[in-house]
Structure formats: C-alpha cells, structure tokens
Amino acid sequence: MVPHLVTALTGPINELEQRILESTPVIERWFRLEWMEHTPPFYTSVDVRNAGFKLAPVDTNLYPGGWNHLTPE
C-alpha cells in the first residue's frame, strides 16, 4: 500500500512531476552513461522528504535496514 500524501500546495508538485516525466529520456541517458563508468551499488535506498512544494533526497543508504539480520544460510 502506498501512502497518499496530501499537501496544501499541489501545483508545484504537479509541475515538478511533469518536468521529470518530460526529462525521463535525458535522465535515463545520464544514468546509462554513468553506469558505464561506475558500477552501481548492489542495493541502496533513498529517503525522500516531501515539503509540499519540493521533493528532496535526504539520505542514501547502501545497506538499508534488515541487512544486519541476514543469516549465513
């Protein structure tokens, strides 16, 4: 289940989403070029903060919660 985020300022989020969608080919090309030069991490997670008028990554974890609970099996 994905939470439904409600904010008073929905216009800028919609504008941001549209800009991201329009830029998807450019973003994907950038990732592909970077991955040719650098091996991406095996597993990561990114925490994102929604301020109502902007979205921002606030933390990147190379080994998110749960990795310390893996068994040798």
GUTI-831200 format. One record per residue (C-alpha): residue in three letters; x, z, y; residue number from 1. Coordinates in nm, 3 decimals. Layout:
% residues N
PT / residuo / x / z / y / num
PT / ALA / X / Z / Y / NUM
...
% end
This chain:
% residues 73
PT / residuo / x / z / y / num
PT / MET / 0.000 / 0.000 / 0.000 / 1
PT / VAL / 0.137 / -0.099 / 0.340 / 2
PT / PRO / 0.052 / 0.126 / 0.636 / 3
PT / HIS / -0.146 / -0.029 / 0.921 / 4
PT / LEU / 0.039 / 0.053 / 1.243 / 5
PT / VAL / -0.188 / 0.086 / 1.545 / 6
PT / THR / -0.043 / 0.076 / 1.895 / 7
PT / ALA / -0.192 / 0.056 / 2.241 / 8
PT / LEU / 0.034 / -0.237 / 2.331 / 9
PT / THR / -0.031 / -0.507 / 2.073 / 10
PT / GLY / 0.051 / -0.812 / 2.288 / 11
PT / PRO / 0.430 / -0.780 / 2.288 / 12
PT / ILE / 0.439 / -0.720 / 1.911 / 13
PT / ASN / 0.238 / -1.038 / 1.855 / 14
PT / GLU / 0.469 / -1.228 / 2.090 / 15
PT / LEU / 0.774 / -1.090 / 1.908 / 16
PT / GLU / 0.626 / -1.185 / 1.572 / 17
PT / GLN / 0.560 / -1.540 / 1.695 / 18
PT / ARG / 0.917 / -1.574 / 1.823 / 19
PT / ILE / 1.054 / -1.454 / 1.488 / 20
PT / LEU / 0.832 / -1.698 / 1.298 / 21
PT / GLU / 0.941 / -1.986 / 1.522 / 22
PT / SER / 1.306 / -1.887 / 1.478 / 23
PT / THR / 1.291 / -1.846 / 1.099 / 24
PT / PRO / 1.492 / -2.165 / 1.021 / 25
PT / VAL / 1.765 / -2.065 / 1.267 / 26
PT / ILE / 1.773 / -1.708 / 1.129 / 27
PT / GLU / 1.789 / -1.830 / 0.769 / 28
PT / ARG / 2.070 / -2.073 / 0.854 / 29
PT / TRP / 2.268 / -1.791 / 1.016 / 30
PT / PHE / 2.226 / -1.571 / 0.706 / 31
PT / ARG / 2.330 / -1.855 / 0.475 / 32
PT / LEU / 2.644 / -1.925 / 0.679 / 33
PT / GLU / 2.733 / -1.554 / 0.692 / 34
PT / TRP / 2.678 / -1.513 / 0.317 / 35
PT / MET / 2.921 / -1.798 / 0.254 / 36
PT / GLU / 3.192 / -1.596 / 0.430 / 37
PT / HIS / 3.091 / -1.241 / 0.330 / 38
PT / THR / 2.945 / -1.109 / 0.007 / 39
PT / PRO / 2.616 / -0.933 / 0.087 / 40
PT / PRO / 2.585 / -0.570 / -0.027 / 41
PT / PHE / 2.441 / -0.517 / -0.373 / 42
PT / TYR / 2.148 / -0.316 / -0.239 / 43
PT / THR / 2.050 / -0.199 / 0.108 / 44
PT / SER / 1.757 / -0.063 / 0.302 / 45
PT / VAL / 1.690 / -0.068 / 0.675 / 46
PT / ASP / 1.480 / 0.184 / 0.867 / 47
PT / VAL / 1.282 / 0.021 / 1.148 / 48
PT / ARG / 1.131 / 0.201 / 1.447 / 49
PT / ASN / 0.808 / 0.069 / 1.599 / 50
PT / ALA / 0.785 / 0.181 / 1.962 / 51
PT / GLY / 0.463 / -0.008 / 2.026 / 52
PT / PHE / 0.633 / -0.265 / 2.247 / 53
PT / LYS / 0.951 / -0.331 / 2.047 / 54
PT / LEU / 1.086 / -0.308 / 1.694 / 55
PT / ALA / 1.440 / -0.186 / 1.635 / 56
PT / PRO / 1.656 / -0.119 / 1.329 / 57
PT / VAL / 1.769 / 0.244 / 1.348 / 58
PT / ASP / 1.959 / 0.292 / 1.023 / 59
PT / THR / 2.102 / 0.086 / 0.737 / 60
PT / ASN / 2.170 / 0.248 / 0.402 / 61
PT / LEU / 2.400 / 0.083 / 0.148 / 62
PT / TYR / 2.278 / 0.316 / -0.126 / 63
PT / PRO / 1.923 / 0.426 / -0.042 / 64
PT / GLY / 1.758 / 0.735 / -0.184 / 65
PT / GLY / 1.747 / 0.753 / -0.560 / 66
PT / TRP / 2.095 / 0.618 / -0.636 / 67
PT / ASN / 2.223 / 0.971 / -0.693 / 68
PT / HIS / 1.959 / 1.015 / -0.966 / 69
PT / LEU / 2.075 / 0.729 / -1.189 / 70
PT / THR / 2.173 / 0.827 / -1.541 / 71
PT / PRO / 2.470 / 0.677 / -1.728 / 72
PT / GLU / 2.226 / 0.505 / -1.967 / 73
% end
